[in-house]
Amino acid sequence: MTPDQAVLRVPHPEFLLERIAGLSVLERQLFVLRRAGIRRVWITAPRPGDPRLGGLRWPEGLELVWGAQEADGAPSAQGATARPGDGGPLAAACAPPYVAVSGGHFIRKDTLEALLSVPHDLPTFYQDWKSQGIVQFFPAGQALGVQMEFRPLPRGATFTLEAPLRDGRVLRWVLDQARKETDGFMARHFDRNISLAVTRLLLDTPVRPTHMTVFSSLVGVAGGFLMLGGTYPFVTAGAAAVWLHSVLDGCDGELARLRFQESRLGGLIDFWGDNGVHFCLFLCLGLGRARVTGNWVPALLGVLAAGSAAVSAWLAAPEWAPSPGRPVLPPAEGAAPEWAPSPAPGGPLFRGVADTGGAGSLGLLARVENTLAQRDFIYLLLFLAVVGWIDVFVVAAGVGSPLFLAVLLLLRSRRP
């Protein structure tokens, strides 16, 4: 039975309200627990009297019990207090099954999700690479004195909270959680480093993820309209603006993941904002070059590229679903890897334009299709604009975008 209640063992109550990367230590720990499926948290620290507590953002659907004390393997709620607004009566004691989590550490969300997704029939203690206890499972129906099983956690899955918290190490660890495995080559090695630097400046501001989505989309659309000029200065400036859009567009997802502000609406705005920029880019570039050269071919290629991109986006839009996850825990000897679910409650994760689970030539096509869907092509756009070969991009877009759509339709038709 998977536990839905947890004990947060707090060794340093003075750290609870310290802010790191846009959230207090307590907020981040509670959001991680809630995203992993925990519904009630017993905190082994008294409720702080600090007025900052009233300004915290609490995970929806999570009950808190303050001042719990562990005794004989079960935390007692004697003298405990519930946070106002929790709703529902609180039990007198936290009985197994439950999981105890170290409040002196941050733990990756996907790591905790993986742990809670695996049945634990015996008491199990997960330790970090320094042999510090991080997560302890107390299954139901176990007699006292049962031998505890010890297991390691992957290096980097946790971070020890030590004073001073603002020395930069913990912030770098937290920021690293905002990276995406689906990033293209240039996004992973270049764009993401820039966007994370911008996100770092925004984390403790009122700027929300959707604000960045709208702003970056407007920058990209402005770049597309600059392409209507058709000449070298306009095309180069437009390409630079579209590139800037692609970099800043990473900030919305980073803010959402780091602050736990993911939402389906935000994801859809991001998706259609990106594709609106692509539509505007292809169409305006073709029309601009046609106007300057007096040749109708660039306009036709631009219309083909923009129309194909729009249809491809419409076909890919339903593919909003939790990704199948990834192995984040070392498997026991002879066992299959343990897979961590990676959905964000309330927020869809774009999985790609095609299912890559197939084998053979169709599976290869799907993987190529998803690779081409990455925005690395914007670097080609910028390079060709700077060297004055933008017509090469117009031809490539006019041919490549319909071809991309044709392959996507083929993959859809072969679905079981």
N, C-alpha and C positions, 0 to 999 in steps of 0.2 A: 504494500500500500504506500503510495507516494504521500509524504507529509505535506500538509498545507499550512503548518504553523512552525514558527522558528523562534529560537532564543538568540538575541543579539547580545553577545558578551562584550561589555564595554569596559576596557581597562583604563581608558583615558577620557572620562566624561568631559574634560575641558576641550577636547577636540571636536565634540559633536556639532557645534554651531560655527566652526571655522569654515570659511568659504573657499572652495577650490573648483576652478573651471565652471563657474556659474551656479554651483549648488553647494550647500553645506555638506559636511561629511555625513551627517545623519540622513539628509535627503537622498544623497547618492546611494548610501547603503540600503535604505528602505526601498528605493525604486528598483534596485537590482533584485532584492528579495521578491518584490511584487511581480516583476517581469518573469521571475523564475517560477511563479505559481503560488507563492506564499500569500495567505490571506490574513494571518494574525501573527504579530511579532511581539514577543515578550522582551522588554529591554531591561537589562540588569543595571540600570542606573536610575536615580530619581529624576522625576520630571524637572528640567531646568526652570529656574525662575526668571531667566534672561528674557527681556522683552523681544529679542530677535526671534524667539520661538514662534511668536504669533505671525511672523511674516514668512514662514516656511511654506513650501508647496508640498502637499501630501499626496502619495499615490492613491488613486481612486480604488475603493473596495478593500482597503487595508485597515485592520484594527490594531491598535497599539495598547500595550499594557506596560506602564512605567513601574519601575521599582521592583521588578521581579527578582527573586533570589532562588538560586539553585540549591536543592537539598535532596539527597538520596536519589540523584539522577533525574529529578523532575523539578522544574522551577515553580515556586509557589507565588501566588499573587497576593499574599497577605500584605496589606498596606499599599498595594499597587493602585494606580490611578489610570483611568482611561482618558485619552485625549477627547475633549468635547467634540461632538459631531461624529464620533466613530459609529455610533448606532449599534443596537443589539446588546444583549447582556454578555458579560465576559465570564468565562468559566473560572472556577475557583483555583484551578491548577492546570498547568500545561502537561497533559499526559501523552505518552508515546502513541503514535509515531510523531516525532518532531525532529528538527535539525537545528543544531547549535552552530552559529556562525561567529567568527571572531570579529568584534567591532574594532579591533586594532589593525585591521587590514582592509584594503579594497580588494575585491575579487571580480574578475571579468564576468560580465553578465552571461555570456555564452558558456563559460565554464560552469557556473552554478546551475544553469539550465540543464547542462549535460548531466551533472551529478544527480539532480532531482528527477531526471527522466529515466534513471536506471534503478530498478528495485534493489533495496538493501535488506536482506533477510537477517543479517547479523549486525551488531554495532560496528560502525566503521568510522575511522578517523582519517581525514585527508590532511596531509601536511605539505608545506611548501618545500622548496629546495634547501631551506635552512632548518628543516625538521620542526618548524613552528606549526602548531595545530591551527587549522583554518576552518574546516567544516567537519562536524561530528554528527553522525546519524544515530538516532535512537529508535529502532523499529518497534512496532507493537508486539506484545506477547513475549518479550524476552525477559528471562529471570535475571536478577542481580547476579553479578559475578561472571557473566558470560565473557569470554575472551574477546577483547577489542581487536579488530582487524585494522592495520595501518596501511594506507596507500599514498603514493606520491601524487602531487599535482604538477602539471607542466610548468617549467620555469617561465616566468613572465605572466602566469595566470593571476598572480596576486601581487600586492604592493604593501609593504609594512609602513604604517603611519607612525612617524617619529618626528619629534620637534627638531628644528622648525619645519612646519608644514609648507612654508612658502619659499623653500630653497630651490624650487624649480624641478626637482626630480619627480615628485608626485604629479605635478602638472604635465610633464612630458609623458608620463605613463598613462594618464587619463586621456590626453590628446591622441595618443596612439590608438585608442579604442574607436576613434572616429573614422579610421581608414576603412576602405571597402575592398573586399577581395575581387569584386567585379570590375575594378578600375582597369582601364587600358594601360598600355605601357607608358605613354607620356603622362597620363594622369597620375599613375602610381609613383613615377620617379621625379616628376617636375611639378605639375599642377597642384597636386595634393599638398606639397610642402608650402606653396604660396598660400593656398586657401586656408590651411591650418594656421598660418601666421596671422591672417586676417581674422579668422574665427577666434583665435586667442584674445584678440583685442575686443571682440564683441560679446564674449561670454558673460561679462558682468554689466552689460548694458540692457536697456529695454528692447533692443532689436530682437525680433522673433524670426524663426526660420522662414515663414511665409514672406516677411518683409524682404529678406535677401533673395527669395525666389522671384518676387515681382521686380526688384531692382535689377537683378542680373538679366532677367528676360528683357526688360526695357533697354538695357545696354546693348544686348544682342540685336534686338529689333532696330535700334538706332543704327547699328553697324550695317544691317541689311539695307536700310534705306539709303545709307551713304553710297552703297554700291550702284544706286541709280545714276550717280554721276558718271560712271563708266570710265573715267580717266584714271591715270596712275595715282594721283594724290587721293582721290575719293575711294578708289578700290583698296589702296593700302590702308587708309584710315579705317575703312569699314572692316577689313580683315582683322586689324588690330582690336577693334571694338568687339568683334565676334569672339576672338581669342580671349579677351578680358571677360566676356560673358561666361565662357566655358570654365574659366578659373574660379570666378566668383560664384558660379552655380554650385560649386562644391560646398560652399559655406552653409547653405541652408540645411543640407543633410547632416553636416558636422554639428551644427548647433542643435538640431533635433536629436541626434543620437547622444550627444554629451549632456543635454539637459532633460532627456527623456520627454521630448515634446513631439514625437512622431504622430502624424495623423493621416488618415486616408485622404482627406481633402487637400492637405499640404502636398502629399505625394502626387495627387492628380494634377494640381496646379503646376508642380515642378515638371511633370511629364509633358503636359501640353505646352507649357512655356518653352521648354527645350525644342519641341517639334515645331512650334510657331516660329522660333528663330531660324530653324533650318529651312522652313518654307519660305520665309522672307528673304533669307540669304540667296537661295537658288533662283527664286523668281526675279528679285531685284538685280542680281548680278547679270543674269541673262538679258533682261530688258535694258540695263545700263550699257552693256557692251554692244547690243544691237543698235542703240541710239547713237553711240560714238562711231561705230564702224559703218553704219548704214546697211548692215547685212542682217537679214531676218533669221539666220540660222542660230545665233546665240540666244535669241528670244525663244525660239522653239525648244532648244535644249534646256533653257531655264524653266519653261513651263512643264516640260517632261519631268525634269528633276524635282521640281516643287510638287507637282501632282502626285508623282510616285511616292515621294516622302510622306505626303499627307495620307495616302491610302495605306502605306506601310505602318504609319503611326496608328491609324484607326484599327488595323488588324492586330497590332501588338498591344493595344490598350487593355484588352481583357486579361492579359497575362500578368495581372497583379495578384500575387499570392505569396505566402511564406516560402522562402527558399528551403530546399530539402535539408539544409544544415551542413555541417562539416565536422570531421572528427577533431575534438579538442582535448580528449583525454587519452593517455597512453593505454592501449588495451592490455588486459591481462594475457599472460602467455597462452597462446593457442586460441584466444578469443577474438571475435570480430571487433573492429573499432566501435567506440561508443559515439553516437552522433548527437550533436547539440541542435535542437530546434532553434531557429533564429528569427522567428517572426517578432515584430514589435506590436503589441496589442494596440489596435486602433490605427495602425499605420501599415499600408501595404508596402512590400518590397518588390521593386521591379526585377523580374527574374530573367529577362531577356526576350528577344523577339521570337525565339524558336526553342523548342525542347531539345536539349543536347543529350538526352538519355538514350537515343537510338544508336544502333550499331551500323557498321558498314559505311557506304557512301552517303546515306542520308544523315547519319550522325556527324560525319565530317562536314557536310554542307551546313548543318545546323550550327556547328562550332564556328565555322568560318563566318556565317551570317551574324552570329552574336559578336564576333570580333569586329566585323565591319560596322556594327551598330555603335561601337564606341566612338567617342568624339576625337580620336587621334587625327582624323582627316583634317581638322582645323589647322593643324601645324603645316600640313601640305598646302592648304589655302593661304596661310600667312607667308610661307616660303615663296610660292609662285607669285603672289602679289608683289612681294618685295623685289624679286628678280625680274618682274615685268612679263611673266609668262602666264598671266591669269586666264588667257583663253584655253590653255591646257586644262585648267581646272573646270572651266565651263563644259568642255567636251567630256571630261571624265565624269562630272556630275550628271550630265545629260544622258550618258550611256549607263553609268554605274547604278544610278538610283532606280531606273526601270528594271535593270537586271536584278538588283536586290529584291525588288518587289516580286519579280517572277519566281525567284528561288523561294521566297517566303510563301507564295501561293502554292508552289509545288510541295513544300514541307507540310503545309496545312492539309493539302489534299491527301497526303499519305498517312495522316494520323489514323490510328486504329479506332 
